[in-house]
Amino acid sequence: MSALILHHYPTSPFAQKIRSVLGFKQLAWKSVIIPSVSPKPDLVALTGGYRKTPVLQVGADIYCDTALICEVLEHTQPDPVLYPPHLKGVARVFAQWADTTLFWASMAYNLQPKGAEMLFASLPLAAAQAFVADRKAMSEGMVRQRPQDATAAYRSYLRRIAHMVEEHDFLFGAEPCVADFAAYHPLWFTRRVVPLMDDIFNATPAVLEWMDRIEALGQGRMEKFTAADAITVAAGAEPLPLQGDVFQDEHGIPLGTTVHIAAESFGLEVTEGELIAATRTRYTLRRTDPRAGTVHVHFPRIGYVLKKATP
């Protein structure tokens, strides 16, 4: 199997989710550091438009969204298990809640003036302004929580997580599952990226102890890699054969059609390509880039919108 190449940047919370999963599974991986804001020409050469962080590359296969990336890592290294059979449903549902509701409450809390000042303290003014403008563009049309509402919600969610980890080492038992990593990364941002905001944990010491257990899993075996080398890998590889999953047509769009895929919210950039798979869990597009060659770009169904491209 080709090497796992993670396109990410150090302070990305969703990238931390995947770095922690790589640690849990003790996987070797190559690290390509990407810009935190647009333009991201080397990443877009692989994805065709999608630019959220992180992206996992395996040869000429490009996997978007951490929900799908976790599934790929589970297939790559089934043990230890991310989706225990008796928790398969509840772990996925909890992870989806953590990646959305918990995440947005935490970020509205984290990026109040004191947290934002700390996040941008080491950046030139122009870079900080570019980051703010970039995230404003990515979140166009979203309803933002007021800081006071977000703080109250975040405190409540932390109490609920504390109740779970007071009973056992991880959210659903003695071992972590995908739910732990999804809940961990927004809290990691508070504690490690904007620690001036971490007094919100004072009332829930059990949450900090749980976070310490996640952190102790490490981040796997990382090797630095360049974006140019990653593109060379894609150009020199063939996408993996599709597994013959049943075509699930919910849109009346046949395979072979040129389509657009974009996130439902936040980061609405479109990826265009030929629809070559639409299974019960994912979409796959074939596209060709002058630098990266022919690649397959994969998206989860949940959270993404598929439309026929207009001429």
N, C-alpha and C positions, 0 to 999 in steps of 0.2 A: 504493500500500500504506500502511496505517496505520503510525504511528510505533512503534518498538520501545520498550516501557516495561519497565524492569527494576526489580522490587521486591526490595530487598536492604538490607544494612547493611555498613558499611565493613570490619569485621573478620571477616566470614564467608568461610571458605576456599572454599566452593563458589561463592559469588558472585564471588570473585576469579578462579576458573576462567573464568566467563563474561565478566567484564570483560576478561580477557586475550584471549579469542577475539574480542570486539568490537574490541579493538585490532589484532589480527592482520588482521581483515577491514576495518579502518578504517571502521566503521559509526557512524552517528549514533544516539544513543539517549537516552531520558529516564530520569532517575534518581529513583525513589521510595524514600526511606529508611523502612524498617519497623522495628518493635521487634525486638530480638534474642530476646525471650521473649514468651510469651502474657501477656495476650490480644492478638490481632492482628485486631481487628474489621474494619478496612478491607481487609486481605488476604483474610480469610475470606469477605467479601462477594463476592469474585471467585472464590475456589476452592471454597467450600462446605464447607471443613473442613481441607483440606491447609494446613499452615503452615510447612513447611520452606523454607529460603532457598537460592537465589533462586527467583522465579517470573517468567516472561516473559509480558507481555501484548501482544497485537497486536489493537487494537480490542476486539472482544467474544470473542476467542479467548485462552484462558488455558493456558499450557504449564507443566507441573510436571516437575521433575527435570532436572538439567543434561544428562543423556544425551540426552533429547528436545530440550532447548533448543538443544544443539549441532546437531542435525539440522535444526531450524527455521532457524537462522542460516546453515547451509550452503545451504539452499534459497533463502534470501533473497539471499545474496551468494555465488554458487558459486566465485568466484575472489578470493583464493587458496584453495586447496582444503584442507579439513580431513580428507577421506577420500580420499587418492590411490588410484586404482584398484588399483595393485599392492600396496597396504597395507590395503585396506578391511577385511579380516578381522582381521589381526593388530593393527591400530591399535585397533579396537573392543574386542578381547579384552584388550589391555594397558590401555586406558582403564578398563574395568570392574574389573580388578585394582587399578589405582591408586585408583579411587574407593571401594574397599572395604578390601582388605587393607592397602595402603600407608597409606591415610587413617587407619584405626583404630589402627595401630601408631604413627603419627606423633602422633596426638592423645593417646594414653596416655602417650607420652614428653613431649609439650609441656606437659601439664597436671599434671605432678608438682608438688609444693608450690612450688618456685622459679618455675616457669612460671605456675602459677595465681596466685601472689602478684603477679606482674608484670601479668598480664591484668586483674586486678581492682584494681590499685593506685589507679586514678583514679576508681573507683566507690564510692559510699556502701555501707556494710556491707549494708544491706537489699537493694540492687540486686545485689550479688555473691551473696547468699544466694538471691535469686530466680532468678538464672541457674543456679546449681548445682541447685536444686530442679527447674527446668524441664527441664534436660538429663537429670536422673535419671528424670523421668517419661517423657521421650521415648525413653529407652533401656531401659525396663522389659522384662525378660526376656532382654536381651542378655548374653552372657558377656563380661566385661571382661578385658583383658590386664593382668597385673601389670606395674608400671612397669619392673622389671628385665627381664622377658621382652620388653616392647615396645621397650625401648632396644636390646637385642641384635638384634631383628628389624629395627628402623629402620636401624641401622648396616649390616646386611647388605644391605638394599634400596638404601641409598645407594651402597654399593660396586658393586652391579649396575648401577645407573643410570650411575655414573661410567664403568664399562667401555664402556657404549654411547656416551656423549658424548665419550669420549676418541678415538673413531674418526671422528666427524663432528660437525657443529655441533648437530644435534638428534638425538632418540632413534633415528630410523630413516633419517636422511639429511641432506641439505643444507638442507631446509626443515622447519618444524614441521608436525605433524599433530595430530589430536585427542588422541593419546597423550601428547604433550608437555604439553598444558594440563591433562590429568587428573593427571599426575604432579607438575606444578609446584605446584598450589595447597596441598597439605599442607605442602610444604617452604617455601613462601612464608609460611605461618603461623608456622613455627619462626623463620624469619629476620627477618620484619618485624613480627610481632605480639608474639612472646615472645623477643626477641633474646638474652635472658639464657641461652637454651637452645641458641644457634646454634653452640656449640663442637663439636657433633656433626658439623659439616661440615669440621672441621679436616683430617680424613684424606682428604677427597674434594674437592680444589680444583676439579677439572673440573666437578663438580656446580654449584658457585657460578658458574663461567663460563657454563655452560648457562643457569642462572637469570637471569644478567645479560642474555643474549640474548633470553630470553622477556620480561623486564621492558622491554627497549628497544622492544618492539613497541607499547607504550602501552596505552591503554584506550579507544580510539576517541574520538568526539566526544560528550561528555556534556552534557546540559542538565538542570538541576534541575526537578523536577516534584512536585506534591503528590498525596497519596493521594486526596484529594477530586476532584482533576482527573482522575485515572486512572479513578475510578469513573464520573465523568461521561462520559468517553470510551467506556467499556463500554456505558453506558446509551444512548448516542446512536448506537451502531454495530450492525450485524447480523453475526453470526458468519459466517466464510467458508464457502462451499459445500463440502461434503465431496467428495473427489476420486473417489468411486466405487470405492474399493478393495474387493477381495473380502472378504466377511464370513468371518472365520475363527473358527468356533465350537468352542472347546475345553472349554466349561463346560455346554453344553446350556441356555444362557440366550439366548433370542431377542432381537433388536433390539426396542426399545420397552419393555423391562422396566426397572423401577426397581431399581437396583443400588447396591451399596456398593463403593468402591475404597479400599484403604489400602496403605501400604508393608508389605513383608514384615517389616522390622525397622527400628527407630529412627524415631520419629515416626509412630505408628500411628493418628493421627486419620483418621476416615472421611469421605470425600466421597460424598454421595448424589446421584443424578441418573438421568435416563433414558439407557440405553445406546443410542447412535445409531451407533456404529462400533466394530468390533473387528477390526483388520487384523492382519497378521503382526507388526507392530511397535508398535502403540499401541491404546489404548482412548480413546473420546471419549464424554463425558457431556453431555447438555443439562440445564441447570438454570436456575431463575429466582430472582433475588434482588430484594427490594423496592427496593434502591438501585441495583444494577448492571444490572438487567433480565435478559434472556435471554442466557446465555453458553454457550459450549462449553468444557469443561475437558478437557484432553488429558493422558494419562499414557502412559509407555512400558509395554510388557508386562513386560519384565524388571524384577524387583524389586517388583512390585505384585500384589496379590491382588484378584480380582474375585469378588464374591458377590452372589447375589440378595438384595434387601432383604427382611427379614421384616416382616410387617404389625404 
